Amino acid sequence: DVPVQESPAVSGRTSDPVVRRLSLLAIFIVVLWLSGVITALFTGVLTSEAPRTSVERALGVYEGEVAAGTMTVEKWADYINVLTAAGQYGKAQQTVETALAAFPDSTSLIILEQARLHVAREDYDAAVTTAEDAITAARQEIEVLKAEAAKKGVPFTQERLEQEETAVLLTAEVYEEMGDSARAIEQYTTYLTYQPTAANIYVRRADVKAEVGDTEGAEADYREALRFVADDPAALAGLERIGAQAQ
């Protein structure tokens, strides 16, 4: 699945597959909030005990599913993500451990959320190590899926799990935050082998190259981004910063 990617600055879309899933989660939270408001208006139930924010409402939904025993590994991952976004780091860590115990054979999504939790806590070394663990787990899981498909005689063409790509991208972002430009560029390059039309990632790699003085490499990346998203404002702004003319 490698459609032409547009820069988030243009369309709000991203080449990060898990971010797409989290975007759907955000939509779910908004819909949940609106439905709660409408219900409250019709029933008159607006008490101080009711969840006051969309995050609180989402947490309430997941906690209900935990109690009902209906959580999937994807729901556990989203639940951890919401807890992290809410700043409930201790509970998020406990939930990581619970989810890993619940799905010991499908851990890559949960390990990826553990890496995000480390980022939120600004424990960048742990985030890199954990993201690498998520990549390893994702590769093991795809091999299991391939073997199961072969045993059933079913065609299997998927090359990798989405969380592998996202873990690579997360690693690139963490290295960039740490100031390790060389490794950030290396990880962005790896991601672009997965998603070669990801214009926003070309821009991000170009930004790092520009920061270390590789203006020639930065210009090439900005122009590559413009090949996939014409008039991308981030790419055009990058060219202007390094003194290159837009063609």
ZIDAHU-V970293 format. One record per residue. SS is DSSP state (~ for helix, > for strand, _ for the rest). Layout:
ss
SS
SS
This chain:
ss
_
_
_
_
_
_
_
~
~
~
~
_
_
_
_
_
~
~
~
~
~
~
~
~
~
~
~
~
~
~
~
~
~
~
~
~
~
~
~
~
~
~
~
_
_
_
_
_
_
_
_
_
_
~
~
~
~
~
~
~
~
~
~
~
~
~
~
~
_
_
_
_
~
~
~
~
~
~
~
~
~
~
~
~
~
_
_
_
~
~
~
~
~
~
~
~
~
~
~
~
~
~
_
_
_
_
_
~
~
~
~
~
~
~
~
~
~
~
~
~
_
_
_
~
~
~
~
~
~
~
~
~
~
~
~
~
~
~
~
~
~
~
~
~
~
~
~
~
~
~
~
~
_
_
_
_
_
_
_
_
_
~
~
~
~
~
~
~
~
~
~
~
~
~
~
~
~
~
_
_
~
~
~
~
~
~
~
~
~
~
~
~
~
~
_
_
_
_
~
~
~
~
~
~
~
~
~
~
~
~
~
_
_
_
~
~
~
~
~
~
~
~
~
~
~
~
~
~
_
_
_
_
~
~
~
~
~
~
~
~
~
_
_
_
_
_
_
